[in-house]
Amino acid sequence: MPIEKIKRNYRKTKYILYKETLVDFKEHFWAFLGSFIGIGLIAYMQSKTLLHSDVVFLIGSFGASSVLVYGAIQSPLAQPRNLIGGHLVSAIVGVTVAKFAPDILWISAPLAVSISIVLMQVTKTLHPPGGATALIAIIGSPKITSLGYWYVLYPVLSGTIILLIVALIFNNITTNRYYPNHKKYHIIRKRIKNKFKSSLS
């Protein structure tokens, strides 16, 4: 029944939020370090290219993504499929809406966000910061809006890949943290690790 499914998802979300917000200084340390390095790498790329070109790497929605992929790593909304897919779907929608209704902000802004939400739901890539990614394509700086569909590749795809790579490293450093929450990934990772160890010995 749909109601039972909603209740089950609610209980699961409640437990995840409880677990992720416990006062655990080790967890806070790794969340801080991962987000610092993830955003730091993107910001470094931005600082090195800003003076020489109009390339943009850093957008505001990455900050919100960092909260999920480093601070709430067991959340279904923080998983790699959601991180990459949610941003890409939203970026494509944002740019497309901007092209069809560039000067009607009161239509283009809500339309981009609303279509993004629905498409993320349909594709099972729901990632809340994706809504901001779609909105940035509409209301962003002239540098961003002039990118057109290049916006999907950079800053969106390039930035999410950096955030994901850093998350895969720092969210798996200790035995208490594991990311993503897909069991098959960790089985494969352990097999590769064991083979690597056996080849060295």
C-alpha positions in Angstrom: 0.0 0.0 0.0 1.2 3.5 -0.8 0.6 4.7 2.8 2.7 1.9 4.3 5.5 2.7 1.8 5.4 6.4 2.8 5.5 5.5 6.5 8.5 3.1 5.9 10.4 5.8 3.9 9.6 8.3 6.7 11.0 6.0 9.4 14.1 5.3 7.3 14.7 9.0 6.6 14.2 9.8 10.3 16.7 7.2 11.3 19.3 8.4 8.7 18.9 12.0 9.9 19.3 10.9 13.5 22.4 8.9 12.8 24.0 11.6 10.6 23.4 14.3 13.2 24.8 12.5 16.2 27.7 14.3 18.0 30.6 12.2 16.7 33.8 14.3 16.4 35.4 11.7 14.0 32.4 11.9 11.7 32.5 15.7 11.8 36.2 15.7 11.1 35.8 13.6 7.9 32.8 15.6 6.8 34.7 18.8 7.2 37.8 17.4 5.5 35.9 15.9 2.6 33.8 19.0 1.9 36.9 21.3 2.3 38.9 19.4 -0.2 36.0 18.9 -2.6 34.9 22.5 -2.8 38.6 23.6 -2.4 39.6 21.8 -5.6 36.8 23.3 -7.6 37.5 26.8 -6.2 41.2 26.3 -7.0 40.3 25.5 -10.6 38.1 28.6 -10.7 40.9 30.9 -9.2 43.4 29.6 -11.8 41.2 30.1 -14.8 39.2 33.2 -13.9 41.9 35.7 -14.9 42.5 34.1 -18.3 39.1 33.0 -19.5 35.3 33.1 -18.8 35.4 29.5 -17.7 33.2 29.0 -14.5 33.7 26.0 -12.3 32.1 27.0 -9.0 28.4 27.3 -8.6 26.3 27.7 -5.4 24.5 24.4 -5.6 27.7 22.6 -5.0 27.7 23.9 -1.5 24.3 22.2 -0.9 25.6 19.0 -2.5 28.5 19.0 -0.2 26.2 18.9 2.8 24.7 15.7 1.5 27.6 13.8 0.1 30.0 14.6 3.0 27.5 15.2 5.9 24.6 12.9 5.2 26.3 10.1 3.3 23.7 7.4 3.9 20.9 9.6 2.6 19.3 8.2 -0.6 19.6 11.8 -1.9 23.4 11.8 -1.5 24.2 8.7 -3.6 26.3 9.0 -6.8 23.3 8.4 -9.1 21.5 11.3 -7.4 24.5 13.6 -7.2 25.5 13.2 -10.9 22.1 12.6 -12.4 20.2 15.2 -10.4 22.6 17.9 -11.4 22.8 16.9 -15.1 19.0 16.6 -15.5 18.5 20.0 -13.8 21.3 21.7 -15.8 19.8 20.5 -19.1 16.3 21.6 -18.0 17.6 25.0 -16.8 19.5 25.8 -20.0 16.6 24.6 -22.2 14.0 26.8 -20.4 16.4 29.7 -20.5 16.6 29.4 -24.3 12.8 29.3 -24.8 11.9 32.0 -22.2 15.0 34.1 -21.6 13.3 37.4 -20.7 10.3 36.2 -18.7 11.8 35.5 -15.3 8.6 34.9 -13.5 7.9 32.0 -15.9 11.4 30.7 -16.6 12.6 30.5 -13.0 9.7 28.4 -11.5 9.3 26.4 -14.7 13.0 25.3 -14.6 12.8 24.3 -11.0 9.5 22.5 -11.3 10.4 20.5 -14.4 13.7 19.6 -12.8 12.0 18.2 -9.8 9.6 16.1 -11.8 12.3 14.8 -14.2 14.6 13.9 -11.2 11.7 12.0 -9.7 11.0 10.2 -12.9 14.7 9.3 -13.5 15.1 8.4 -9.8 17.9 11.0 -9.4 16.3 13.3 -6.9 19.0 15.6 -5.5 17.7 18.8 -3.8 20.6 21.0 -4.9 19.6 20.1 -8.5 16.8 22.7 -8.2 19.4 25.3 -7.5 21.4 24.2 -10.5 18.4 24.7 -12.8 17.7 28.1 -11.2 21.4 29.2 -11.7 21.1 28.5 -15.4 18.3 31.1 -15.4 19.4 33.8 -13.0 23.2 33.2 -13.0 25.8 35.7 -14.0 26.3 36.6 -17.6 29.3 34.3 -17.7 27.1 31.4 -16.8 24.1 32.2 -18.9 26.2 32.8 -21.9 27.6 29.2 -21.7 24.4 27.7 -23.0 24.6 23.9 -23.0 28.3 24.0 -22.2 27.0 24.8 -18.7 26.0 21.1 -18.4 29.6 20.0 -19.0 31.3 22.7 -16.9 30.7 23.7 -14.3 28.0 21.1 -13.6 29.5 17.8 -14.7 33.1 18.6 -14.0 32.2 19.8 -10.5 30.0 16.9 -9.6 32.7 14.4 -10.7 35.2 16.2 -8.4 32.8 16.1 -5.5 32.1 12.4 -6.1 35.7 11.4 -6.4 36.6 13.2 -3.1 33.5 11.6 -1.5 34.5 8.1 -2.6 37.9 8.7 -1.0 37.1 10.5 2.3 33.8 8.7 3.0 35.6 5.3 2.9 38.8 6.1 4.8 37.5 4.8 8.1 35.6 1.5 8.8 32.7 3.5 10.3 32.0 5.4 7.1 31.1 3.9 3.8 29.8 5.5 0.6 27.8 4.9 -1.5 25.3 2.8 0.4 25.1 0.2 -2.4 26.4 -3.1 -1.1 27.6 -4.4 -4.5 30.0 -1.4 -4.8 31.7 -2.4 -1.5 31.9 -6.1 -2.4 33.7 -5.2 -5.6 35.9 -2.7 -3.8 36.9 -5.3 -1.2 37.7 -7.8 -4.0 39.9 -5.3 -5.8 41.6 -4.4 -2.5 42.3 -8.1 -1.6 43.6 -8.8 -5.1 45.9 -5.8 -4.9 47.2 -6.9 -1.5 47.8 -10.5 -2.7 49.7 -9.3 -5.7 52.0 -7.2 -3.5 52.7 -10.1 -1.1 
